[in-house]
């Protein structure tokens, strides 16, 4: 994780909470910012890319680390 990333840790929460927290972080972030979301709800695999496409954001990375799903999202 880069030091200029905004970290949103939504582990332990079920959808739609991870997506809502991601949206809140993107709304308050400057244009071009990168937000890393950590989630452990399997539905996030579907919800996060769908939300990003609707919000004009881009999913730069999607993976899994230490039992958590990780998404790196760039604000449009």
C-alpha positions in Angstrom: 0.0 0.0 0.0 1.3 3.4 -1.0 1.4 6.3 1.6 -0.8 8.4 -0.6 -3.7 5.9 -0.7 -6.8 6.4 1.4 -7.5 3.2 3.4 -11.1 2.1 4.0 -11.3 -1.0 6.2 -14.8 -2.4 6.0 -13.9 -5.9 7.2 -16.6 -7.4 9.4 -19.4 -5.5 7.6 -21.8 -6.9 5.1 -22.9 -5.3 1.8 -23.8 -2.6 1.2 -21.7 -1.2 4.0 -18.3 -1.6 2.3 -19.6 0.1 -0.9 -21.2 2.9 1.1 -17.9 3.5 2.9 -16.0 3.5 -0.4 -18.5 6.0 -1.8 -18.1 8.3 1.2 -14.3 8.1 0.9 -14.4 8.9 -2.8 -16.7 11.8 -2.3 -14.4 13.5 0.1 -11.2 12.6 -1.8 -9.6 15.0 -4.4 -9.8 14.1 -8.1 -7.4 11.4 -9.0 -7.1 10.0 -5.5 -6.6 6.3 -4.9 -8.8 4.6 -2.3 -7.9 1.1 -1.0 -10.9 -0.8 0.3 -10.6 -3.9 2.5 -13.7 -6.1 2.7 -14.5 -9.7 3.7 -18.0 -9.9 2.3 -17.9 -12.1 -0.9 -20.6 -9.9 -2.4 -18.0 -7.0 -2.6 -16.5 -8.8 -5.6 -19.7 -7.9 -7.5 -20.8 -4.7 -5.7 -17.5 -2.7 -5.8 -16.8 -2.9 -9.5 -20.4 -2.2 -10.3 -20.5 0.8 -8.0 -17.1 2.1 -9.4 -18.5 1.9 -13.0 -21.6 3.9 -12.0 -19.6 6.5 -10.0 -17.1 7.2 -12.8 -14.3 5.6 -10.8 -11.9 2.9 -11.9 -10.9 -0.3 -10.2 -7.1 -0.4 -10.7 -6.5 -3.6 -8.6 -8.6 -6.3 -7.2 -7.2 -9.2 -5.2 -7.2 -11.0 -1.9 -4.7 -10.6 1.0 -4.8 -12.2 4.4 -8.4 -13.4 4.0 -9.7 -10.0 2.9 -10.7 -8.8 -0.5 -8.7 -5.7 -1.6 -9.7 -3.1 -4.1 -7.7 -0.1 -5.3 -10.1 2.4 -6.8 -9.1 5.6 -8.5 -11.5 8.6 -8.3 -12.4 9.9 -11.8 
